[in-house]
């Protein structure tokens, strides 16, 4: 006796194995529509400007392949956008708009009504049966990636994981849930690194749908919908298995610059993301946002926050829109904004900033940190990220108060020890910090006293280490 939602026949109620009062004249049969199992078909977008646009590719027989654009239309794009958690369809480009794929062309003559949950449920030619070439590869552009939030935690960077789908918030099942999955959630929310990935509803049970199960992230994805997972709403869980996440709460600072202005403290705002400089849209741009930019660049106080490409139009991606800072943040990435690359702007709306230019004001935004060569992410040789390069810290004056700040910044509990003399092996390349002097109460290592970046009298035999109480 099945209710219809089970994942396997063995999950349904039945008499014990082999117990029956039947003959083979009562053998049952099934006739299916022939649609493939949606869970067996993965879909991705490649070569797009963001997570929710690009060439459509599907995974079949252990190989990625493209979709032919014969009869490809908005109804098909609507289903693909829904399956990817990317909102609604904006367009269904044909003619290899996002470049020609290679290898197999898996689908042709796709025919969706627009209401299907997955592309695999739509009509079309059989797998690999087509009369196309890669100049006919189909693409889509969707409205936005899946919204994500953490609820019932101490801050917006910890809590029960909830995703927004079909106009409704729902939870994520903790089956296979781990730190690599939490890492993606923290990255997507701008909440630093993952500290833990608790299961069994540690932040209370949700009352909404369970949208995702068997999430399988590598940890490098930009959004949870890029990870392997079952189709939306397919699960064998209850809300006692709702997944949670605790993030460090410290976003890595994004590189920032002002260009085309009269000096380095005035100009068009550009941010570095995915190794490419891009602009910021002026929708919602104001003096509070400019205040954060000026502070991060060490340029004093904001004088104005002009929009409409006051300092010329950029030629790069538009990375951010609807930036909303309170004005007290130390880095622009700590402010609320749409996800990277999601916007409805053009370069005539590029945002700018004019700062007072006080050269004595030094930026205090936190440097990215990591501990390497240790038994866990909470113990090892200390390395800091500066000028696009990881480097070490000299052990001159290094002590427990310094280690305490590192552990706090990494979300690794309290400091256990602060070993020197390259206890966790010698690093390579730059030695970025020397004579670090923390009181132990700072929130980030960059708030402590130290010599200038790269100024030292050390060698890598004096690389500093840290051991924290956390073991995540």
Buried (B, 14 or more C-beta within 10 A) or exposed (E): EEEEEEEEEEEEEEEEEEEEEEEEEEEEEEEEEEBEEBBEBBBBBBBBBBBBBBBBBBBBEEEBBBBBBBBBBBBBBBBBBBBBBBBEBBEBBBEBBBBBBEEBBBBBBBBBEBEBBBBBBBBBBEBEEBEBEBEBBBBBBBBBBBBBBBBBBEEBBBBBBBBBBEEEBBBBBBBBBBBBBBBBBBBBBBBBBBBBBBBEBBBBBBEBBBBBBBBBBEBEBBBBBBBEBBBBBBBBBEBEBBBBBBBBBBBBBBEBBBBBBEEBBBBBBBBBBEEEBBBBBBBBBBBBBBBBBBBBBBBBBBBEBBBEBBBBBBEBBBBBBBBEBEBEBBBBBBBEBBBBBBBBBEBEBBBBBBBEBEEEBEBBBBBBBBBBBBEEBBBBBBBBBBEEEBBBBBBBBBBBBBBBBBBBBBBBBEBBEBBBEBBBBBBEEBBBBBBBBBEBEBBBBBBBEBBEBEEBEBEBEBBBBBBBEBEB
